[in-house]
Amino acid sequence: MKMDEIIENRMIDRWVRGFTSPANRVNAAHETDAELVEMAGCADSFLAVTIDTVAEEIAEGIYRDPFTAGWISVVASLNDLSAVGADPLGLVVAVTLDGAKPPDFHAGVAKGMDAACRAGNTAILGGDTNFGDRTVLTSSALGLVPKLRIITRRGCRPGDVVYASGPFGAGNALGLARLSGLPDAAFPENLYRPAPRIAEGKLIREYANCCMDTSDGLFATLDQLLRLNDVGFRVECDWQKLLCEPALVLGRKSGVPGWAFAAAPHGEFELVATVAPDREQEFLTAASTQGKQFTRLGTVQEKPAVTLVFPSGKAVDADLAPFRNLLFELGGDLKRYQSEFLRLGARLGLE
C-alpha cells in the first residue's frame, strides 16, 4: 500500500516539496510524531520539536469546556514527544482568544493547559497571545532524545507484538455524542482527558522497534504504520478489552458498533508500539515495575493488510484508506460524515 493513497499524506508531501530540506533534521517526512534535530555541540541527544493546533474542535462545538480545549492543546504536543521517547523541556504556546468569550472562558483554557503540563511534569515557558473572532490554541513542545535510544514510526517487523499505552474510544465517543446531538450526560466531556504518556514513551524507547501516537484514532495509526513499514497487522478486536468503559456504555445505548470507536479520527493520543517477541516479557516486567499497564492489540504480519479478527472468529482484511479519506472527500461536511462512516464499515463487514 502506498503513502499517497491517503489524502492527508499527499497534502503533507506537497508542503514538504515547497520547503528547503534542513540538513540538521534526522528524520524524513511522516517518519516521526516529533521532528528530531541534530544540535551543534550536543553529542548525546537530539532535540525533539513538535507543534499542534486546536481550533476545529472548538469551532464545531466538540469541545465546549475551555478546560478540555486547553488540556488537549498541550497533550497533543506532549504525546508527540512521548512517541519519540523524549524528555520534555517545556512548551511555548500561541493563543488567539475569542473576544466575544468572557474572561472565565479564557481562564478555563489556561487552567486546562497548566493542568496538562503538571500531569506531564513540565511547564509552559512562554508564548504569544492575540484576540480574534474564534479561539485557536497552538502549542509547540520541545524535548531531548538520547541518540542511542531513537524510536520512530519505522522499524516494526513481522512477528513483533503490538501494544497500546491505554484503552481507546473516549475521543470518538465525545465526537459521536456531539455530532448526534445527544445530551451532555450521554458522554460527559470531562471523561475525555487523555493522559500525557511521557513515562510510557521513555519505557517504549528502551524496548520497542517503532512507535506512533493515536491522535487520529487507532485504525489510522495502524494504517500509517503499515504504509511506512510495508508490513501488516493482525488485530484482536475484542472491544470489551480495547475500548474504555464509557465508550462501551455509549455504544450499547446508541447502537453504534465497537469498531466505530476505533475507526473514527478523533483519537486519544495513546501510544501504539511494536516489541520483538524475545523482548516482550522484559518489556512487560519493566512496565509492571513502573506501575504501567499496556494493552496487547495483536501482532505484526508479513501480509500488508490490517486483518481485524473479531470474537466471533470472523477475520476481515480491511482497507482503512476509505475511513481516513472520508472527511476530506466530503469536504469536511460533518452532517454527512457520521452516516457515510457507518455505512462504510457495514460494507466492509466490520463488527
N, C-alpha and C positions, 0 to 999 in steps of 0.2 A: 504494500500500500504506500502511496506517495504522500509526501507532506503537502503538496499543493492541491490535493483533493479537498482540503479544509480551507474555507474562505478566509478565516482569520489568519491562517498561516500565509496565504497569498498576500494579504494586506500588509502583514509584518515584513515580508520579503520585499515588497515594493518600497517600503520605507527604508529598509536596510540598504537597498541599492542606491538610494539617494544620498547616503552618508559616506564620508571618508572612513575607511576601516581603521580603527585605533590600533596602533602597534602594541600597546601595553595591555590589551584585553586578552584574557586567557581562553575564554570560551567562544564558540561560534553562536550565531543566532539560533534560538529555540533550545539550546543545549542545557540551559540552567534557568532556575527561577530568579536568581540574582546574578548580576554581572560580576565576573571575577577579574580583578585588575592587578597587574604587576606594579609594585611601588619601588621606586629607586631607593636603595639603601636598606630595604627590608628583606632579609634573607629567609625568614621563617614563615611569613604569612602573605596571603593575597588579601587585598581589600575587596569586600563584597558590597555591592551597591544595588539598590532596587528602588522603584517608585511606583505608587499606585494612587488612583483617584476614585473616590466615591462620589457619584453625582446622580447617575440614572436611577439608582435605587431610592434615593431621596425624592427625586422629581416624580417618579412613578408611584410614590406612596408605599413602597415596600418597607422602608424604614420610616416610621412615624415618630419614634422616640429618639431625640437627639443623642442620647447616651449610646444607643445602638450605632448610629452613624459614626460617632467619634471612636467607639470601640473598634468597629470593623475597619475604619481607615488606618488604624495602627496595626491591627492584627494582620491585615492583608500584606503589609510590608514586612512585619516581623517573621511571618511564616515563609516568605520568600527567602529570608536569611536562614531560617531553620532548614529549608530544603537543600541548602548547600553546606549545612553544618557549621554556620558562622557563629561566632561570639559577638553579640551586638555591641556597638559603640554608642549608639543613640540614633535619634531621628530628627529630621528637620521637616517642618510642615508648612504648606501654603494653604491658607483658608480664605475662601470667599464666602462671606456671610450674607444671607438673605436679609436685606434691610427692612423687610416687612415683618420679620420674625421678632418676637420680644426678647429682651435680654436673657430671660430664663432659658430660652432655647439655645442661645449661644453658649451659656454657661453649661448646659447639659452636654453639648458637644465636647467642650473642654474636659468635663468630668469623665466622659467616656474614653477620651484619648489618654488621660492620665491613668485611669484605672487599668487600661490595657497595657500601658508601659510598665506599671508596677507589677502586673501579672507576669510580664516578660523580663522583669528585673533590669529594666533600662529606663531611659527618660528622653523627653523632647529637649533638644539642645537649643532650638530657636526656630525662626521661620519668617513668614510674611502673612499679613492679614489685609484683606480687602472687603469691600461691600459690593453687592451686585443684586440681580433680580432672582437669584436662586442660590442655594447652598452647594458649594463644591469644596470637597476636602481632599487634599493631596498630601501624601506622606512619603518621604524618602528615608529609608533606613540604611545604615552603614554598619559593617561588621568586619571581623577578621577571620580568615580561614587558614588553618595550618596547611602549608604546601604539601605536606606528606599525608594529608587527610582530605583530599579533594573528593567531593561527591557531586555528581552531575546527573542529568537525565539519561545519559548514555552509560552502558556497561552491563545491563542485565543479560543473563544467558539462560538458555533452555535448562530446565531443572531447578532454577532458583525458586525459592519460596517467596510469595508476595504477602507483605504485612502492611497494615494501616495503623496509624497512631491513635485512632479513635473511631467511634461509630459515625455513620452518615445519616443524612436525611433532614436535619434541622433546617438547613438553609432552604432547601426546596419545599419543605413543609410550610415555612413562612411565605415563600413565594406563592405556593398553591392557595393558602388562606387569603392572601391579598388579591390575587387575580380572580378568585372565585367569589369575592365579596363576602366572605364569611365573617362573622362577628369576631372581635378581638379575642374573645375567650376560646375560640376554636383552636388557636395556636398563639398563646401569649408571646409577644415579641421578645420578652426577656428570657425566653428559652433558647434564643439564638445568640449564644455567646461563645463562639469558637475560641479555644484557648491558644495562647502563644505556645508553640511547640519547640521552644529553644532547647530545652533539655533533651527532648526526643531527637532533635536534629544532631546534637553532639553525639548521642549514642549511635545513631544511624551512620554517621561518618566513620565510626570505628569498625562497623561490621557489614555494612550493606554495599552492594555493587552499583546501585543507582537510586535516585530519589526524586520525587516531584510532589508538589502540593496540589490539593484538590479544589482550588478556588473556583474552577469551572465545573465541578461535580466529578464524581468517581468515574463515570464512563468516559468523559472527555480526557481525563488523566490517563487512563489505560490506553485509550486510542492514540494519544500523542506519544506515549512511550513505545507503543507498538511501531509507529511510523519511524521513530528515531532509531530504533534498535533492530528493525527487521526481524522481530520475533512476534510471538502471540502470547495470550494469557488464557488460562483455564480458570474461571472464577466460580467459586461455590456460592451460589446466590440463595443462601438461606437468610431471607430478610429479617427473620426474628433475631439473628445474630449480628447482622451487619448494620441494621438501622437502629437509631435511638428510639427509646420508648415513646416519646411524644409524637414522632413521625408515624410510628406504627399505629398509635391511637387515632391520629388524624386519618390515616389511610383506611382504617376499619370504619370510621364514621362517615367518610366521604365516598367510599367505594373506589378510591384511587389505588391501583396495584403497587406493590412494593418496588418494582423496577423503576417506576417513575421518579421516586425519590433519589435514585442513583443516577438517572439519565439526564435530568434537567440541569441547567447550567448555573444555578445559584448554590455554590458549594459551601463547605465548612472549613476550608483551609487545613484539612488534615494532611498528614504526610503519607504517601504510598512509597514503600521501599522494597527492593528485592534483595534477598540474602541467600548466599550459596548454601546448599544442604549441609555441608560439613562445618558450617559456622552457625547454623540455626540454633542449636542448643546453647551455645556460648552466648549468642545474642539474647535469647530469651532469659537466660540466667542473669545476665547483666541488667536487663530491663527490670526483672523482678527485684533485684537487689536495690535498684533505684526507685522502686515503687511505681514503675511504668508498666502499663498493660497494652500490648499490641494485639490487634485482631488479624487472624490469618484469613487472607482472601482467596488464595489458591496458589497456582504455580505458573511459571513461565514455560511456554511450549514452543517448539520449532515452527509449527504451522502459524503463519502470520494472520491470525484471526483472534478476536475476543470470543472465546467459547463460554457461554453462560450455561451453567449446569444448575438446574432447579431441583428442589427437594423431591419433586415428582419423578425425577430421573430423566426428564427431558433435557436435551442439550441443544443449544442454538448457537451457530456461528453468526454473530450479529455484526453487521456493517454499521458502525456507530457514526460514520460521517453524516448521514442524514440528520441525526439528532444535533450534531454540532453546527450544521449549516442552516438549520431550520429558521432560526430567528433572523438571520441575515437575509434568507430568501423571502421572508415575509415582510422585509423592510422594517423590522422592529415592531410589528403590529402585535402587541401583547393580547389584544382581544381575540385574535385568531389563533394565537400560539398554543394555548392550552389544548383546544380541541384537536388541532392538527398534530400536536405532540402525542396525545393519547392514541389517535388513530394510527400513527406511525408505529408505535410499539405493538399495537394489536396486529398490524400487518406482518410484523417480524415474528409474531408468536411468542412474545415475552410474557412471563408470568409474574 
